Amino acid sequence: SATPGCVWKINFHFDVRRDMYCPEALDRLRLPLTRGGGGIDFKEHFRRGVSVETFSELITGSGLVMSPEVTWITVGGAFLFAGLVKMLTGCRELPTTEEEFSETCYEYFPHIWDMRVCRGCSPKCGMSPRIPLHACASEMAILEACGSSSARVTSPTLAMLEVFFRYVRFGGRATSAVDDCSVSS
């Protein structure tokens, strides 16, 4: 049977008066999904968002971190993993070199696939280097199966997961950082 997969969307507590942010990014995130934004209501994040401390406690005890049995799939997720590492280390300063950051990251997340740098998603994609995710999704007819407008507006994350699972099914394999698809071994 297939290994179960899941997608999480966690709305963290965010206070525009206190927390650091880039004004341009915040403006884009506020835009509705139909206009290419994130559709985020920051008043709700302030009112009902999960605290970093609570999330860190829950994920640490969940079995999702420090487990080679869990595969973390991302698209250009270095920034997101930096945030997770910062939370899990009690908001200590992040390592100053890429190598130190990678070592710290792999302690918490031993198996990560970054689909943005995946070399060849399937034989249908021609195994060309650095194929963009949307090209793989198009080649595999994933967006068409989801319905073009719904996939575009609601679920690029689910499309990415489908690319990943089809990649694995078609025999794609990455076992080390030099494979350009898996950033851990």
Contacts in CASP RR format, 6 or more apart in sequence:
PFRMAT RR
TARGET T0000
AUTHOR 0000-0000-0000
METHOD contacts of the structure
MODEL  1
SATPGCVWKINFHFDVRRDMYCPEALDRLRLPLTRGGGGIDFKEHFRRGV
SVETFSELITGSGLVMSPEVTWITVGGAFLFAGLVKMLTGCRELPTTEEE
FSETCYEYFPHIWDMRVCRGCSPKCGMSPRIPLHACASEMAILEACGSSS
ARVTSPTLAMLEVFFRYVRFGGRATSAVDDCSVSS
2 165 0 8 1.000
5 161 0 8 1.000
7 157 0 8 1.000
7 158 0 8 1.000
7 161 0 8 1.000
10 50 0 8 1.000
10 55 0 8 1.000
11 44 0 8 1.000
11 45 0 8 1.000
11 48 0 8 1.000
11 49 0 8 1.000
11 50 0 8 1.000
12 45 0 8 1.000
12 49 0 8 1.000
12 50 0 8 1.000
12 51 0 8 1.000
12 52 0 8 1.000
12 55 0 8 1.000
13 45 0 8 1.000
13 46 0 8 1.000
13 49 0 8 1.000
13 50 0 8 1.000
13 51 0 8 1.000
13 52 0 8 1.000
14 42 0 8 1.000
14 45 0 8 1.000
14 46 0 8 1.000
14 49 0 8 1.000
15 46 0 8 1.000
16 26 0 8 1.000
16 42 0 8 1.000
16 46 0 8 1.000
26 42 0 8 1.000
28 36 0 8 1.000
28 37 0 8 1.000
28 38 0 8 1.000
29 37 0 8 1.000
29 38 0 8 1.000
29 39 0 8 1.000
29 40 0 8 1.000
29 42 0 8 1.000
30 37 0 8 1.000
30 38 0 8 1.000
30 39 0 8 1.000
30 40 0 8 1.000
30 42 0 8 1.000
31 37 0 8 1.000
31 38 0 8 1.000
31 39 0 8 1.000
32 38 0 8 1.000
32 39 0 8 1.000
33 39 0 8 1.000
33 153 0 8 1.000
33 154 0 8 1.000
34 153 0 8 1.000
52 87 0 8 1.000
52 91 0 8 1.000
55 87 0 8 1.000
56 87 0 8 1.000
56 88 0 8 1.000
56 90 0 8 1.000
59 65 0 8 1.000
59 84 0 8 1.000
59 88 0 8 1.000
60 88 0 8 1.000
63 70 0 8 1.000
64 70 0 8 1.000
65 88 0 8 1.000
65 108 0 8 1.000
65 109 0 8 1.000
66 107 0 8 1.000
66 108 0 8 1.000
66 110 0 8 1.000
67 110 0 8 1.000
68 110 0 8 1.000
68 111 0 8 1.000
70 109 0 8 1.000
70 111 0 8 1.000
71 111 0 8 1.000
71 112 0 8 1.000
71 113 0 8 1.000
72 81 0 8 1.000
72 109 0 8 1.000
72 111 0 8 1.000
72 112 0 8 1.000
72 113 0 8 1.000
73 112 0 8 1.000
73 113 0 8 1.000
73 115 0 8 1.000
73 160 0 8 1.000
73 161 0 8 1.000
73 164 0 8 1.000
74 80 0 8 1.000
74 81 0 8 1.000
74 112 0 8 1.000
74 113 0 8 1.000
74 114 0 8 1.000
74 115 0 8 1.000
74 116 0 8 1.000
75 114 0 8 1.000
75 115 0 8 1.000
75 116 0 8 1.000
75 133 0 8 1.000
75 156 0 8 1.000
75 160 0 8 1.000
76 114 0 8 1.000
76 115 0 8 1.000
76 116 0 8 1.000
76 117 0 8 1.000
77 114 0 8 1.000
77 116 0 8 1.000
78 114 0 8 1.000
81 105 0 8 1.000
81 109 0 8 1.000
81 112 0 8 1.000
82 94 0 8 1.000
82 101 0 8 1.000
82 105 0 8 1.000
84 108 0 8 1.000
84 109 0 8 1.000
85 94 0 8 1.000
85 101 0 8 1.000
85 104 0 8 1.000
85 105 0 8 1.000
85 108 0 8 1.000
86 92 0 8 1.000
86 94 0 8 1.000
88 108 0 8 1.000
89 104 0 8 1.000
94 101 0 8 1.000
94 104 0 8 1.000
95 101 0 8 1.000
95 103 0 8 1.000
95 104 0 8 1.000
102 177 0 8 1.000
102 183 0 8 1.000
105 112 0 8 1.000
106 112 0 8 1.000
106 184 0 8 1.000
109 184 0 8 1.000
110 184 0 8 1.000
111 182 0 8 1.000
111 184 0 8 1.000
112 182 0 8 1.000
112 183 0 8 1.000
112 184 0 8 1.000
113 164 0 8 1.000
113 174 0 8 1.000
113 181 0 8 1.000
113 182 0 8 1.000
113 183 0 8 1.000
114 181 0 8 1.000
114 182 0 8 1.000
114 183 0 8 1.000
115 121 0 8 1.000
115 133 0 8 1.000
115 160 0 8 1.000
115 163 0 8 1.000
115 164 0 8 1.000
115 181 0 8 1.000
116 132 0 8 1.000
116 133 0 8 1.000
117 130 0 8 1.000
117 180 0 8 1.000
117 181 0 8 1.000
118 131 0 8 1.000
118 133 0 8 1.000
118 136 0 8 1.000
118 167 0 8 1.000
118 174 0 8 1.000
118 180 0 8 1.000
118 181 0 8 1.000
119 127 0 8 1.000
119 128 0 8 1.000
119 129 0 8 1.000
119 130 0 8 1.000
119 131 0 8 1.000
119 179 0 8 1.000
119 180 0 8 1.000
119 181 0 8 1.000
120 126 0 8 1.000
120 127 0 8 1.000
120 128 0 8 1.000
120 129 0 8 1.000
120 131 0 8 1.000
120 136 0 8 1.000
120 167 0 8 1.000
120 172 0 8 1.000
120 181 0 8 1.000
121 131 0 8 1.000
121 133 0 8 1.000
121 136 0 8 1.000
121 139 0 8 1.000
121 140 0 8 1.000
121 163 0 8 1.000
121 166 0 8 1.000
121 167 0 8 1.000
121 170 0 8 1.000
122 136 0 8 1.000
122 139 0 8 1.000
122 140 0 8 1.000
122 166 0 8 1.000
122 167 0 8 1.000
122 170 0 8 1.000
122 172 0 8 1.000
123 170 0 8 1.000
124 139 0 8 1.000
124 140 0 8 1.000
124 170 0 8 1.000
125 131 0 8 1.000
125 135 0 8 1.000
125 136 0 8 1.000
125 139 0 8 1.000
125 140 0 8 1.000
129 180 0 8 1.000
133 159 0 8 1.000
133 160 0 8 1.000
133 163 0 8 1.000
134 143 0 8 1.000
136 142 0 8 1.000
136 163 0 8 1.000
136 167 0 8 1.000
137 143 0 8 1.000
137 151 0 8 1.000
137 159 0 8 1.000
137 160 0 8 1.000
137 162 0 8 1.000
137 163 0 8 1.000
140 162 0 8 1.000
140 163 0 8 1.000
140 166 0 8 1.000
142 151 0 8 1.000
142 159 0 8 1.000
142 162 0 8 1.000
142 163 0 8 1.000
142 166 0 8 1.000
143 151 0 8 1.000
143 152 0 8 1.000
143 159 0 8 1.000
146 155 0 8 1.000
146 158 0 8 1.000
146 159 0 8 1.000
151 158 0 8 1.000
151 159 0 8 1.000
173 179 0 8 1.000
174 180 0 8 1.000
174 181 0 8 1.000
174 182 0 8 1.000
175 182 0 8 1.000
175 185 0 8 1.000
176 182 0 8 1.000
176 185 0 8 1.000
177 183 0 8 1.000
177 184 0 8 1.000
177 185 0 8 1.000
END
